[in-house]
Amino acid sequence: MAGYTVTRADLSHAVYQELGVPLSEASDMVDAFFEEISEALAKHEEVKLSSFGTFGIRHKKARIGRNPKTGVEVVITPRSVLSFTASNLLKKRINKTLNS
């Protein structure tokens, strides 16, 4: 399955075509959208996008890891990681596309 990466420029172009606003304004809208999401996640807030999914922050505890090459044990420090849970509508749409 060949992959394609959707970029900010692609999203800006889609907004430009859909709304008919100047491309620079469309780019500003896309940037503002991602900035708003980033700021909310930085405050450890959950971001829910209807019919798309939920972004959230999970906290991982410290644990012992092992370097697979040398076998040396190291302590992996506690950290926060970004998580995404797709909505049921998005899952159905993806599965419908794959099964077509």
KEZAFI-732729 format. One line per 3 residues: their letters; for each residue y, x, z of C-alpha. Coordinates in Angstrom, 3 decimals. Each point is the difference from the previous one (the first is absolute). Example, Ala and Ser with C-alpha at 12.3 -4.5 7.8 and 13.67 -1.06 7.14 Angstrom:
KEZAFI-732729
AS> -4.500/12.300/7.800 | 3.440/1.370/-0.660 .
end
This chain:
KEZAFI-732729
MAG> 0.000/0.000/0.000 | 3.226/1.624/-1.146 | 2.801/-0.152/2.543 .
YTV> 3.716/-0.403/-0.395 | 2.561/0.715/2.695 | 2.837/-2.483/0.366 .
TRA> 3.198/1.896/0.785 | 3.383/-1.014/1.379 | 1.331/0.263/-3.540 .
DLS> -2.655/-2.495/-1.169 | 0.947/-2.390/2.791 | 3.711/0.409/-0.773 .
HAV> -0.661/-0.721/-3.663 | -1.982/-3.139/0.933 | 2.884/-1.252/2.184 .
YQE> 2.435/0.820/-2.821 | -2.043/-2.038/-2.489 | -0.728/-2.894/2.354 .
LGV> 3.489/-0.470/1.453 | 2.130/1.360/-2.823 | 2.069/2.179/2.326 .
PLS> 1.164/3.487/-1.038 | -2.714/2.645/0.376 | 2.034/1.928/2.584 .
EAS> 0.303/-3.150/2.118 | -3.723/-0.683/-0.388 | -0.723/3.554/1.199 .
DMV> 2.264/-0.538/3.009 | -1.873/-3.232/0.814 | -3.389/1.718/-0.132 .
DAF> 1.281/2.894/2.129 | 1.466/-2.436/2.553 | -3.321/-1.861/0.143 .
FEE> -1.979/3.146/0.789 | 2.635/1.262/2.422 | -0.189/-3.272/1.961 .
ISE> -3.792/0.264/0.223 | 0.189/3.676/1.009 | 2.533/-0.695/2.756 .
ALA> -2.095/-2.834/1.431 | -3.138/2.157/0.030 | 1.909/2.887/1.597 .
KHE> 0.815/-2.426/2.859 | -3.742/-0.799/0.233 | 0.593/-3.544/-1.250 .
EVK> -2.538/-1.854/-2.113 | 1.047/-0.848/-3.580 | -1.585/-3.110/-1.518 .
LSS> 0.466/-0.720/-3.694 | -1.215/-3.493/-0.783 | -2.836/-0.118/-2.558 .
FGT> -0.146/3.805/0.001 | -0.940/1.423/3.389 | 1.045/1.502/3.302 .
FGI> 1.170/3.533/0.743 | -0.259/1.244/3.548 | -0.211/3.078/2.179 .
RHK> -3.212/0.935/1.792 | -0.100/2.503/2.819 | -2.851/2.501/-0.010 .
KAR> -1.069/1.797/3.153 | -0.559/3.730/0.292 | -3.506/1.051/-0.952 .
IGR> -2.133/3.023/-0.704 | -0.464/0.875/-3.666 | -1.968/2.695/-1.721 .
NPK> 0.993/2.288/-2.854 | -2.781/-0.727/-2.526 | 0.155/3.490/-1.452 .
TGV> -0.141/2.044/3.213 | -1.361/-2.522/2.490 | 2.794/0.823/2.466 .
EVV> 1.010/-2.924/2.199 | 3.696/-0.880/0.186 | 1.991/-2.658/1.834 .
ITP> 1.544/-2.570/-2.336 | 3.206/-1.161/1.638 | 0.804/-3.680/0.539 .
RSV> 1.998/-1.510/-2.843 | 1.160/-3.195/-1.632 | -1.327/-0.953/-3.425 .
LSF> 1.027/-2.613/-2.524 | -2.474/-2.788/-0.656 | -0.056/-2.717/-2.637 .
TAS> -1.999/-3.204/0.004 | -0.061/-1.906/-3.275 | 0.480/-3.766/0.121 .
NLL> -2.856/-2.259/-1.028 | 2.002/-1.093/-3.056 | 0.392/3.613/-1.144 .
KKR> -3.692/0.703/0.591 | -0.986/-3.056/-2.046 | 2.354/0.988/-2.811 .
INK> -1.373/3.547/-0.126 | -3.607/-1.188/0.056 | 0.734/-2.578/-2.714 .
TLN> 1.505/2.745/-2.181 | -2.996/2.293/0.584 | -2.509/-2.737/-0.803 .
S> 1.730/-1.074/-3.228 .
end
